[in-house]
């Protein structure tokens, strides 16, 4: 059976290929080259200023961040610290920058976009540590950045959602700051890959259960998968007293059920939650910017940010 017929996909996603990603340098390096090419060829986002900065990690390595500031920024602006997706191993695309610029323009927030170390060469915990260090840097330099410390949120898509969720948990545990929100877009959360969606969706377009299992094997290769380290798999972390949360899921995504499970855990612990379950969608569906589902989801993300920043 043709995949497009097997699943009730929106027409925009029926021609997206089924990919079984192998995490080897021969595969990932060309993919990263193509992703960088999208950034080179893309138009510079309007209405924002993008300034590259460098933050020093605990081990002395530089962490690149991009500070995206809207033209209409006010003093003591809210801040979104954003972690991009890419299976922990791939760099960000032009879409990630354009979406971040849109969040900045629509909400008046400063976006600190984090270019954490990638897991092919730097598996857990390096990328996660970079992600938390970036938050610590924003907190320590809030006044210089023009950021209101009481209005800092974290967010991310896919693997970036795992980083954002883990950072929120560590931020609470370390009592670094009270985050005002976390925005998790089809997040990676559960290394066990045992949910219905993570076992059944072996042939869905773009990202499937086979690639998902390989990703976790690569990311946690230095650890025993039966006892993953703290913050690596946020779906198994402590979820009490977390900031207001937005979770977005895609119907035909192996990550769907772990997102729904995390939403249920947050609700059970009395956290504020906004859940956006999209239908007919696949992982990474928001790459189709003019699709009506994408348009609606982007607005829900922006409305959530406006609410927590208020």
Secondary structure in CASP SS format (residue, H / E / C, confidence):
PFRMAT SS
TARGET T0000
AUTHOR 0000-0000-0000
METHOD secondary structure of the structure
MODEL  1
X C 1.00
X C 1.00
X H 1.00
X H 1.00
X H 1.00
X H 1.00
X C 1.00
X C 1.00
X C 1.00
X C 1.00
X H 1.00
X H 1.00
X H 1.00
X C 1.00
X C 1.00
X C 1.00
X C 1.00
X C 1.00
X C 1.00
X C 1.00
X C 1.00
X C 1.00
X C 1.00
X C 1.00
X H 1.00
X H 1.00
X H 1.00
X H 1.00
X H 1.00
X H 1.00
X H 1.00
X H 1.00
X H 1.00
X H 1.00
X H 1.00
X H 1.00
X H 1.00
X H 1.00
X H 1.00
X H 1.00
X H 1.00
X C 1.00
X C 1.00
X C 1.00
X C 1.00
X C 1.00
X C 1.00
X E 1.00
X E 1.00
X E 1.00
X E 1.00
X E 1.00
X E 1.00
X E 1.00
X E 1.00
X E 1.00
X C 1.00
X C 1.00
X C 1.00
X C 1.00
X C 1.00
X E 1.00
X E 1.00
X E 1.00
X E 1.00
X E 1.00
X E 1.00
X E 1.00
X E 1.00
X E 1.00
X C 1.00
X C 1.00
X C 1.00
X C 1.00
X C 1.00
X C 1.00
X E 1.00
X E 1.00
X E 1.00
X E 1.00
X E 1.00
X E 1.00
X E 1.00
X C 1.00
X C 1.00
X C 1.00
X C 1.00
X C 1.00
X C 1.00
X C 1.00
X C 1.00
X C 1.00
X C 1.00
X H 1.00
X H 1.00
X H 1.00
X H 1.00
X H 1.00
X H 1.00
X H 1.00
X H 1.00
X H 1.00
X H 1.00
X H 1.00
X H 1.00
X H 1.00
X H 1.00
X C 1.00
X C 1.00
X E 1.00
X E 1.00
X E 1.00
X E 1.00
X E 1.00
X E 1.00
X C 1.00
X C 1.00
X C 1.00
X C 1.00
X C 1.00
X C 1.00
X C 1.00
X C 1.00
X C 1.00
X C 1.00
X H 1.00
X H 1.00
X H 1.00
X H 1.00
X H 1.00
X H 1.00
X H 1.00
X H 1.00
X H 1.00
X H 1.00
X H 1.00
X H 1.00
X H 1.00
X H 1.00
X H 1.00
X C 1.00
X H 1.00
X H 1.00
X H 1.00
X H 1.00
X C 1.00
X E 1.00
X E 1.00
X E 1.00
X E 1.00
X E 1.00
X E 1.00
X E 1.00
X E 1.00
X E 1.00
X E 1.00
X E 1.00
X C 1.00
X H 1.00
X H 1.00
X H 1.00
X H 1.00
X H 1.00
X H 1.00
X H 1.00
X H 1.00
X H 1.00
X H 1.00
X H 1.00
X H 1.00
X H 1.00
X H 1.00
X H 1.00
X H 1.00
X C 1.00
X C 1.00
X C 1.00
X C 1.00
X C 1.00
X C 1.00
X E 1.00
X E 1.00
X E 1.00
X E 1.00
X E 1.00
X C 1.00
X C 1.00
X C 1.00
X C 1.00
X C 1.00
X C 1.00
X C 1.00
X C 1.00
X C 1.00
X C 1.00
X H 1.00
X H 1.00
X H 1.00
X H 1.00
X H 1.00
X C 1.00
X C 1.00
X C 1.00
X C 1.00
X C 1.00
X C 1.00
X C 1.00
X C 1.00
X H 1.00
X H 1.00
X H 1.00
X H 1.00
X H 1.00
X H 1.00
X H 1.00
X H 1.00
X H 1.00
X H 1.00
X H 1.00
X C 1.00
X C 1.00
X C 1.00
X C 1.00
X C 1.00
X H 1.00
X H 1.00
X H 1.00
X C 1.00
X C 1.00
X C 1.00
X C 1.00
X C 1.00
X C 1.00
X H 1.00
X H 1.00
X H 1.00
X C 1.00
X C 1.00
X C 1.00
X C 1.00
X C 1.00
X C 1.00
X C 1.00
X C 1.00
X E 1.00
X E 1.00
X E 1.00
X E 1.00
X E 1.00
X E 1.00
X E 1.00
X E 1.00
X C 1.00
X C 1.00
X C 1.00
X H 1.00
X H 1.00
X H 1.00
X H 1.00
X H 1.00
X H 1.00
X H 1.00
X H 1.00
X H 1.00
X H 1.00
X H 1.00
X H 1.00
X H 1.00
X C 1.00
X C 1.00
X C 1.00
X C 1.00
X E 1.00
X E 1.00
X E 1.00
X E 1.00
X E 1.00
X E 1.00
X E 1.00
X E 1.00
X E 1.00
X E 1.00
X C 1.00
X C 1.00
X H 1.00
X H 1.00
X H 1.00
X C 1.00
X C 1.00
X C 1.00
X C 1.00
X H 1.00
X H 1.00
X H 1.00
X H 1.00
X H 1.00
X H 1.00
X H 1.00
X H 1.00
X H 1.00
X H 1.00
X H 1.00
X H 1.00
X H 1.00
X H 1.00
X H 1.00
X H 1.00
X H 1.00
X H 1.00
X C 1.00
END
